[in-house]
Structure formats: C-alpha cells, structure tokens
Amino acid sequence: MNLMLARRAVFSPLLVLLCALSGCASLGSSAGGSSTGQTTSLLKKFYDNVRPALVAVQFDYDQELGKHEIIGGGIVIREDGLVMIPIDLVPLSFPDEQLKNFKILVPSDTGDPEEVPAAFIGRDERSDVAFIQAQPAAPTAGAAAPKWTAIHFLDRPVEVGDTVYGLGMLPKSAGYKPYLNQAVVASKLRGEVPQVVVSGGVGNVGSPVFDSQFRAIGIVQPQTAEELTLDARNELTSIIIPPHFFVPASYYLSSISNPPSAQNNLKMAWMGVPQMTGVNKQFSDFLGLTDRPAVQIGDVVPGYPAALAGLEGGSIIVGMNGKPLRRGDMPEELPLILRRDLLQMKIGDKVTFTVLTAPEKGATTKDVTITLGERPRQPNQAQRYFAKDLGFVAREAVFLDDYTHKMKPDAKGVVVDLVKRDGAAASAKLGERDWIKQLNGQPVTDLNQFKQDYEAFRKAHAHDMVVLVVHRPAGREETINIEPPQSDAAPGAPTELP
C-alpha cells in the first residue's frame, strides 16, 4: 500500500477516534442517549488525565560504522521522570557504551515536542524492559523539582469478554499524538511471557493497556512484524494494523518496584546451565511423566553453581521448590519459562530441583539444591577497539565466547565482534566471533595489548600485511592474511563508511 492509500485507509478510523475523544461520536448502543454521553465523557476525561504519561524516547546508537537515531514509545512510571521502554529498543546486541544522547520527547498540541535531556539507566531482563531517567535543568532557588504525570500499574486479571482500552502514541510524522483504542479480551495465552489476546486492537508497542475501570493492567510487547519505533519510517502502522496482544502488569511489577539505578546495578542470577531442552509428550509418557512439564539438562559448566551442587548433564527436572514446573503450550517453551523464573530470583537464593537421576523408564527422583550465582559478564558490557583501516572491531572475550569456542576460562585473546562489509578484513574472510590468538606471530593476551601492538605495527609498517591466527567457532584454527588499504592513512584514522 502506498502512502496516499495508507492515509486514506486510516482516515476513517482516525475520524471516528477523534470524534469519540471530542464527544461527537457515540460509543454506546443507543445513539444520543445519556449513557452514551456519560461513557464518552468518562473516556475523554481518562484520555486527558493519562496522556501526559505517554512520551517518546529518542537516542543515538553510535556504532563504529555509523550513527543511527532511534525513537520509540515510553511510559512515565514515576513522578521524578523515570520512563520505561521495551528492551527491544536497546537490545543486548547494542553495546552499552554506544547508546548516547538520550532525550524524552513530550508531545504538544500547539507546538513541537518538548525535549528533556535524559540518561540511560539500564536494562531489566527479568521483564524485558529498560529505563530512562529525565534530567531536567536544575530548578531555580526555592522552586520545586518538576513533577511528572505517571502511570501506576496494578495486578488485575482480566477474563474473556472484558473490555480493555489501549492508549498508544502515533509516530513522528503525526506529532506523537496519543490515541485511544477499545478492545475486547479474546483469549489468554501461557508461555515464557504470558499474553492476553484482544479483538479490536490496542496501542503501539510499549504503550499501556487499561481495564474497564481505567486501571493500568498491561503493556503492549513487540510481536513479529509489528512496528517497534516511532520514527519517520512508521507511517501510522499501529493504526492500520493495530497490535492484538498485551502482557499483564504482573509480569512487570518486580521491575517497576525495583528498577536499575546508579546505586542499584541489577545483576542477574544464574546456575551455570547454558543448554536445556523441553521434554516432549512421547518421551514424557515413556518416562511416566504424562501431563507433567519437564526439562532435560544439557551442558553443566564446571565450577558454576549447578555443577558444584551435583546437577549432572542429562538429568531431567520435574519440579522446583516442591512444585511442578510452570506449564507452556509447547515443549519448546519449557526451558524459556524455567529460565525466566530463575531470572526473577536473586544471587544467593537457593533453589531446589526435583530431578530424575537418569533419562530412563523407572528412574528415581532426588532433590538437588543450588545456590544461585551471578551471571557472567555479557558481550555488550565488554570493551571494544575498532581497527578502522582494516574494517573490524575486536572486543574483550567473555564467558559466552569461552563456551562457544570451548576455551578455558583463562584463555588469552580477543574476539571479533563486527566486520565492515567490503572492508579489508571481510575480503580476507575474517569472521564475526572469530577468536584472535596471535597478531603477526605474537600471542594476544588482552584487548589493550592487542590495540597497542596493532597500532605500533601499522605505524611502522603502514602498507604491510597483517597476519592473524584465529580460532573459529566451529573449532578449527586458521591463519588470516589481511592486506591493508594502500593509502597513507594512519591506523585509527577515519575512513569512508559504507
């Protein structure tokens, strides 16, 4: 659909929406009746009261190969200007140090949005959200700090047939105008993340959902093919194809009540089992576990909590803390549900698993108690170095790299995190996730040493080949010869971006 047809397609529902908000359209069954007028008046009041809590969040993803401006929807959840956004706007693939220039955009009916400087506080993987904190200018002497309108979420379950309201935000091309949708609960889904299905549609990704008493009860999570951002590319997608799912507030309340902060850098609990598989019905029946959710353990990493507690690879978990595992709709969801439940726990918490000692019929069960440890550092937290002239980024190795390459925890080297398309490194077949062990015949110990040795060599031998010995994720070791661009540019100097 071209832009003109798209605008024609949304004109009619937008007209109905705007009329409803101004009181010129009937939302009840009897047109012109007092009940209809009261309903419209209540919805208008609700809309006016809540809309200031809907904002846009703008920031730069300042990657080595270029800067990208990103805009998404946010919800003010605290009167001091704490804003919650979907974690998908700042995914874990984005290094923390490359998220810059945050702003909160407050829509205006009479002018351009107000831009409030903000800071990125952090992600919370427990609930798939992230947090931005407003940083307004210091108030004048004697003046109180600005107070934001905030939405306070409640754990209020809904049932099929209940009316719910979505309050969304239109994209940049429509001035970030808030809009109201009405829907009916159609079904409730279980899984790693609980979902409520509606008929009629709710707001854009990241927007709040309210029940018939206008209590905030959920948030719209991203789904496949749904528009995540509010930038110029999004031409009213959330109106043309409205989302039909939201996640109940109960899933977010722990994050809202205990968000990350400068004083509270959230650390995730972990037991040291990177591989788990849901047990399918056929295998469950064979084991005598009919209609009981179960998860089979894969690798157990030596030296981490699960291994220290005696949990063995191949064991099958059938219970946690004296209760059955939470059920999903598909076996593939079971490990994700278990992982999500563990993320809700704290470092140092004890969890007792009931496990089958062997994956065979008639196997006995036993309890294994694990004291959860801290999850190892993630790739987005590692330091990076951009070899601009050759077109690749190296970073510190983290546990995930050790595990992927089957390296010892004290293995030396750096890992390739990004390779510029059509650059010298790409032409030489250097690959992302390659582990660099040697540079020009010398062992690589860490990122600082790699940077110093690389820049010293390139300064002394600007046009000479760089020879890397790398360990591939597949397990083989190879030598990579990279011919540098034949120019006089010093290493680290700016190069033309693709």
Secondary structure, 3 states (H helix, E strand, C coil): CCHHHHHHHHHHHHHHHHHHHHCCCCCCCCCCCHHHHHHHHHHHHHHHHHHHHEEEEEEEEEECCEEEEEEEEEEEEECCCEEEEEHHHCCCCCCHHHEEEEEEEECCCCCCCEEEEEEEEEEECCCCEEEEEECCCCCCCCCCCCCCCCCCECCCCCCCCCEEEEEEECCHHHCCCEEEEEEEEEEEECCCCCEEEEECCCCCCCCEEECCCCCEEEECCCCCCCCCECCCCCCCHHHHCCCCEEEEHHHCHHHHHCCCCCCCCCCCEECCCCCEEECCHHHHHHHCCCCCCCEEECCCCCCCHHHHHCCCCCCEEEEECCEECCCCCCCCHHHHHHHHHHHCCCCCCEEEEEEECCCCCCCCEEEEEEECEECCCCHHHCCEEEECCCCEEEEECCHHHHHHHCCCCCCCCEEEEEECCCCHHHHCCCCCCCEEEEECCEECCCHHHHHHHHHHHHHHCCCCCEEEEEECCCCCEEEEEECCCCCCCCCCCCCCCC
